[in-house]
């Protein structure tokens, strides 16, 4: 029986693809969001369409094609059409859809993360000229991470402009943990050239929920705020497989941290 239903679904998918030329991307799924569920119709011709099933709210459908009033979808052992107001598109990396065979519908994603540039900067000795307050990123919108006193050994990696201020990325050790954080440039004295960074980013996906670190390694302190899986974030650099990225917390603060290898793609 399952083989028959599977064969029927394949045939109906092929017929639907021939009937409607506007095909969806292969990784599109649709989530039913209308209260009470969405009616699945047997034809894209509204004058002849009859309901053949009711898809419950929050169900996931496979988006096959788009018509002028809705979508052609697969749901369970059915293929039909739903109104465009009854669903919204979701990413198949974050939602699950089962084929009639019981197998998971999924997209295989590349393990190649070379689109994130390598961190290009090296530490330069510098000295604080006053108490140095720090944040996880280069502005007052980022999370705070304490301060260090004048005379505390500090190294600087790069500088960047944000909000009318010049910020610098610094690194130091405190309480047996390393910190790679940011402070305003006027708080440090440095005799060498400090490279300027434009803070360009690419969109990156977090694969595993985790609490990021304040640098590319387990020797760095924890950021303190958990980042859930399946989150899209701004990625800046990678170093030794670790990703430097920004995540906006529920209170609106931005947390810059580093995700370990395997937790992102």
Buried (B, 14 or more C-beta within 10 A) or exposed (E): EEEEBBEBBEEBBEEBEEEBEEBBEEEBBBBBBBEEBBBBBBBBEEEEBEEBBEBEBEBBBBBBBBBEBBBBBBBBBBBBBBBBEBBEEBEBBEEEBEBBEEEEBEEEEEEEBEEBEEBEBEBBEBBBEEEBBBBBBBBBBBBEBEBBEEEBEBBBBBBBBBEEEBBBBBBBBBEEBBBBBBBBBEBBEBEEEBEEBEBEBEEBBBBBEBEBBBBBBEEBBEBEBEBEEEBEBBBBBBBEBBBBBBBEEEEEBBBBBBBBEEBBB
